[in-house]
């Protein structure tokens, strides 16, 4: 699918996803905006696992309904493992 991840719209006839990978440009808050869009549009299955890459220097401001299970640093990148609460 070719869509703006921050404005996904409804999932439509597809089934919600239980595994999602996000690798937005660092430091712009786009990962958090994509999470909100995916949740609002019904793209995430209950208990979904989300893998979000962001700069290790950026503190995530997780939207309501998401929890960080753990994170790992790889050089300048931090990979966050999130779940849909």
C-alpha positions as CSV (number, residue, x, y, z in Angstrom):
1,X,0.0,0.0,0.0
2,X,1.2,3.5,-0.8
3,X,-0.1,5.8,2.0
4,X,1.0,8.4,4.4
5,X,1.4,6.5,7.6
6,X,0.3,9.5,9.7
7,X,-3.1,9.6,7.8
8,X,-3.9,5.9,7.1
9,X,-7.7,6.2,7.3
10,X,-9.8,3.1,8.0
11,X,-8.4,-0.4,7.5
12,X,-11.4,-1.2,5.2
13,X,-11.7,-4.8,4.1
14,X,-8.3,-5.9,5.3
15,X,-7.7,-7.6,8.6
16,X,-5.9,-5.7,11.3
17,X,-2.2,-6.4,11.6
18,X,-0.6,-8.1,14.6
19,X,3.0,-7.1,13.7
20,X,4.0,-3.6,12.5
21,X,7.4,-2.1,11.7
22,X,7.9,1.7,11.7
23,X,11.1,3.4,10.6
24,X,10.2,7.1,10.1
25,X,12.7,9.9,9.7
26,X,14.3,10.5,13.1
27,X,13.3,13.3,15.5
28,X,10.1,14.5,13.8
29,X,7.4,12.7,15.9
30,X,6.2,10.8,12.9
31,X,6.3,7.4,14.6
32,X,4.0,8.6,17.3
33,X,1.7,10.1,14.7
34,X,1.7,6.9,12.7
35,X,0.8,4.9,15.9
36,X,-2.3,7.2,16.5
37,X,-3.3,6.9,12.9
38,X,-3.0,3.1,12.8
39,X,-4.9,2.7,16.1
40,X,-7.7,5.1,15.0
41,X,-8.1,3.4,11.6
42,X,-8.4,-0.1,13.1
43,X,-5.1,-1.3,11.5
44,X,-3.8,-2.9,14.7
45,X,-5.1,-6.2,16.1
46,X,-5.6,-6.5,19.8
47,X,-2.2,-7.3,21.4
48,X,-0.3,-6.2,18.3
49,X,3.5,-5.9,18.5
50,X,5.0,-2.8,17.0
51,X,8.7,-2.3,16.3
52,X,9.6,1.4,16.1
53,X,13.0,2.7,15.2
54,X,14.0,6.2,16.3
55,X,17.1,8.1,17.2
56,X,18.7,7.0,20.5
57,X,18.7,10.7,21.5
58,X,14.9,11.1,21.2
59,X,12.5,10.3,24.0
60,X,9.3,8.8,22.7
61,X,6.0,10.3,23.7
62,X,3.9,7.3,23.4
63,X,0.2,7.9,22.6
64,X,-2.5,6.5,24.9
65,X,-3.1,2.8,24.5
66,X,0.5,1.9,23.8
67,X,3.2,0.4,26.1
68,X,6.9,-0.1,25.6
69,X,7.9,-3.6,26.4
70,X,11.6,-3.0,25.9
71,X,14.2,-1.1,23.8
72,X,17.6,-1.8,22.3
73,X,20.3,0.6,21.2
74,X,22.2,0.0,18.0
75,X,24.6,2.9,17.5
76,X,22.6,6.1,16.9
77,X,19.4,4.1,16.6
78,X,17.1,2.8,19.3
79,X,14.6,0.1,18.5
80,X,11.5,0.2,20.6
81,X,9.3,-2.9,21.0
82,X,5.8,-1.7,21.8
83,X,2.5,-3.4,22.4
84,X,-1.1,-2.3,21.9
85,X,-2.6,-2.2,25.4
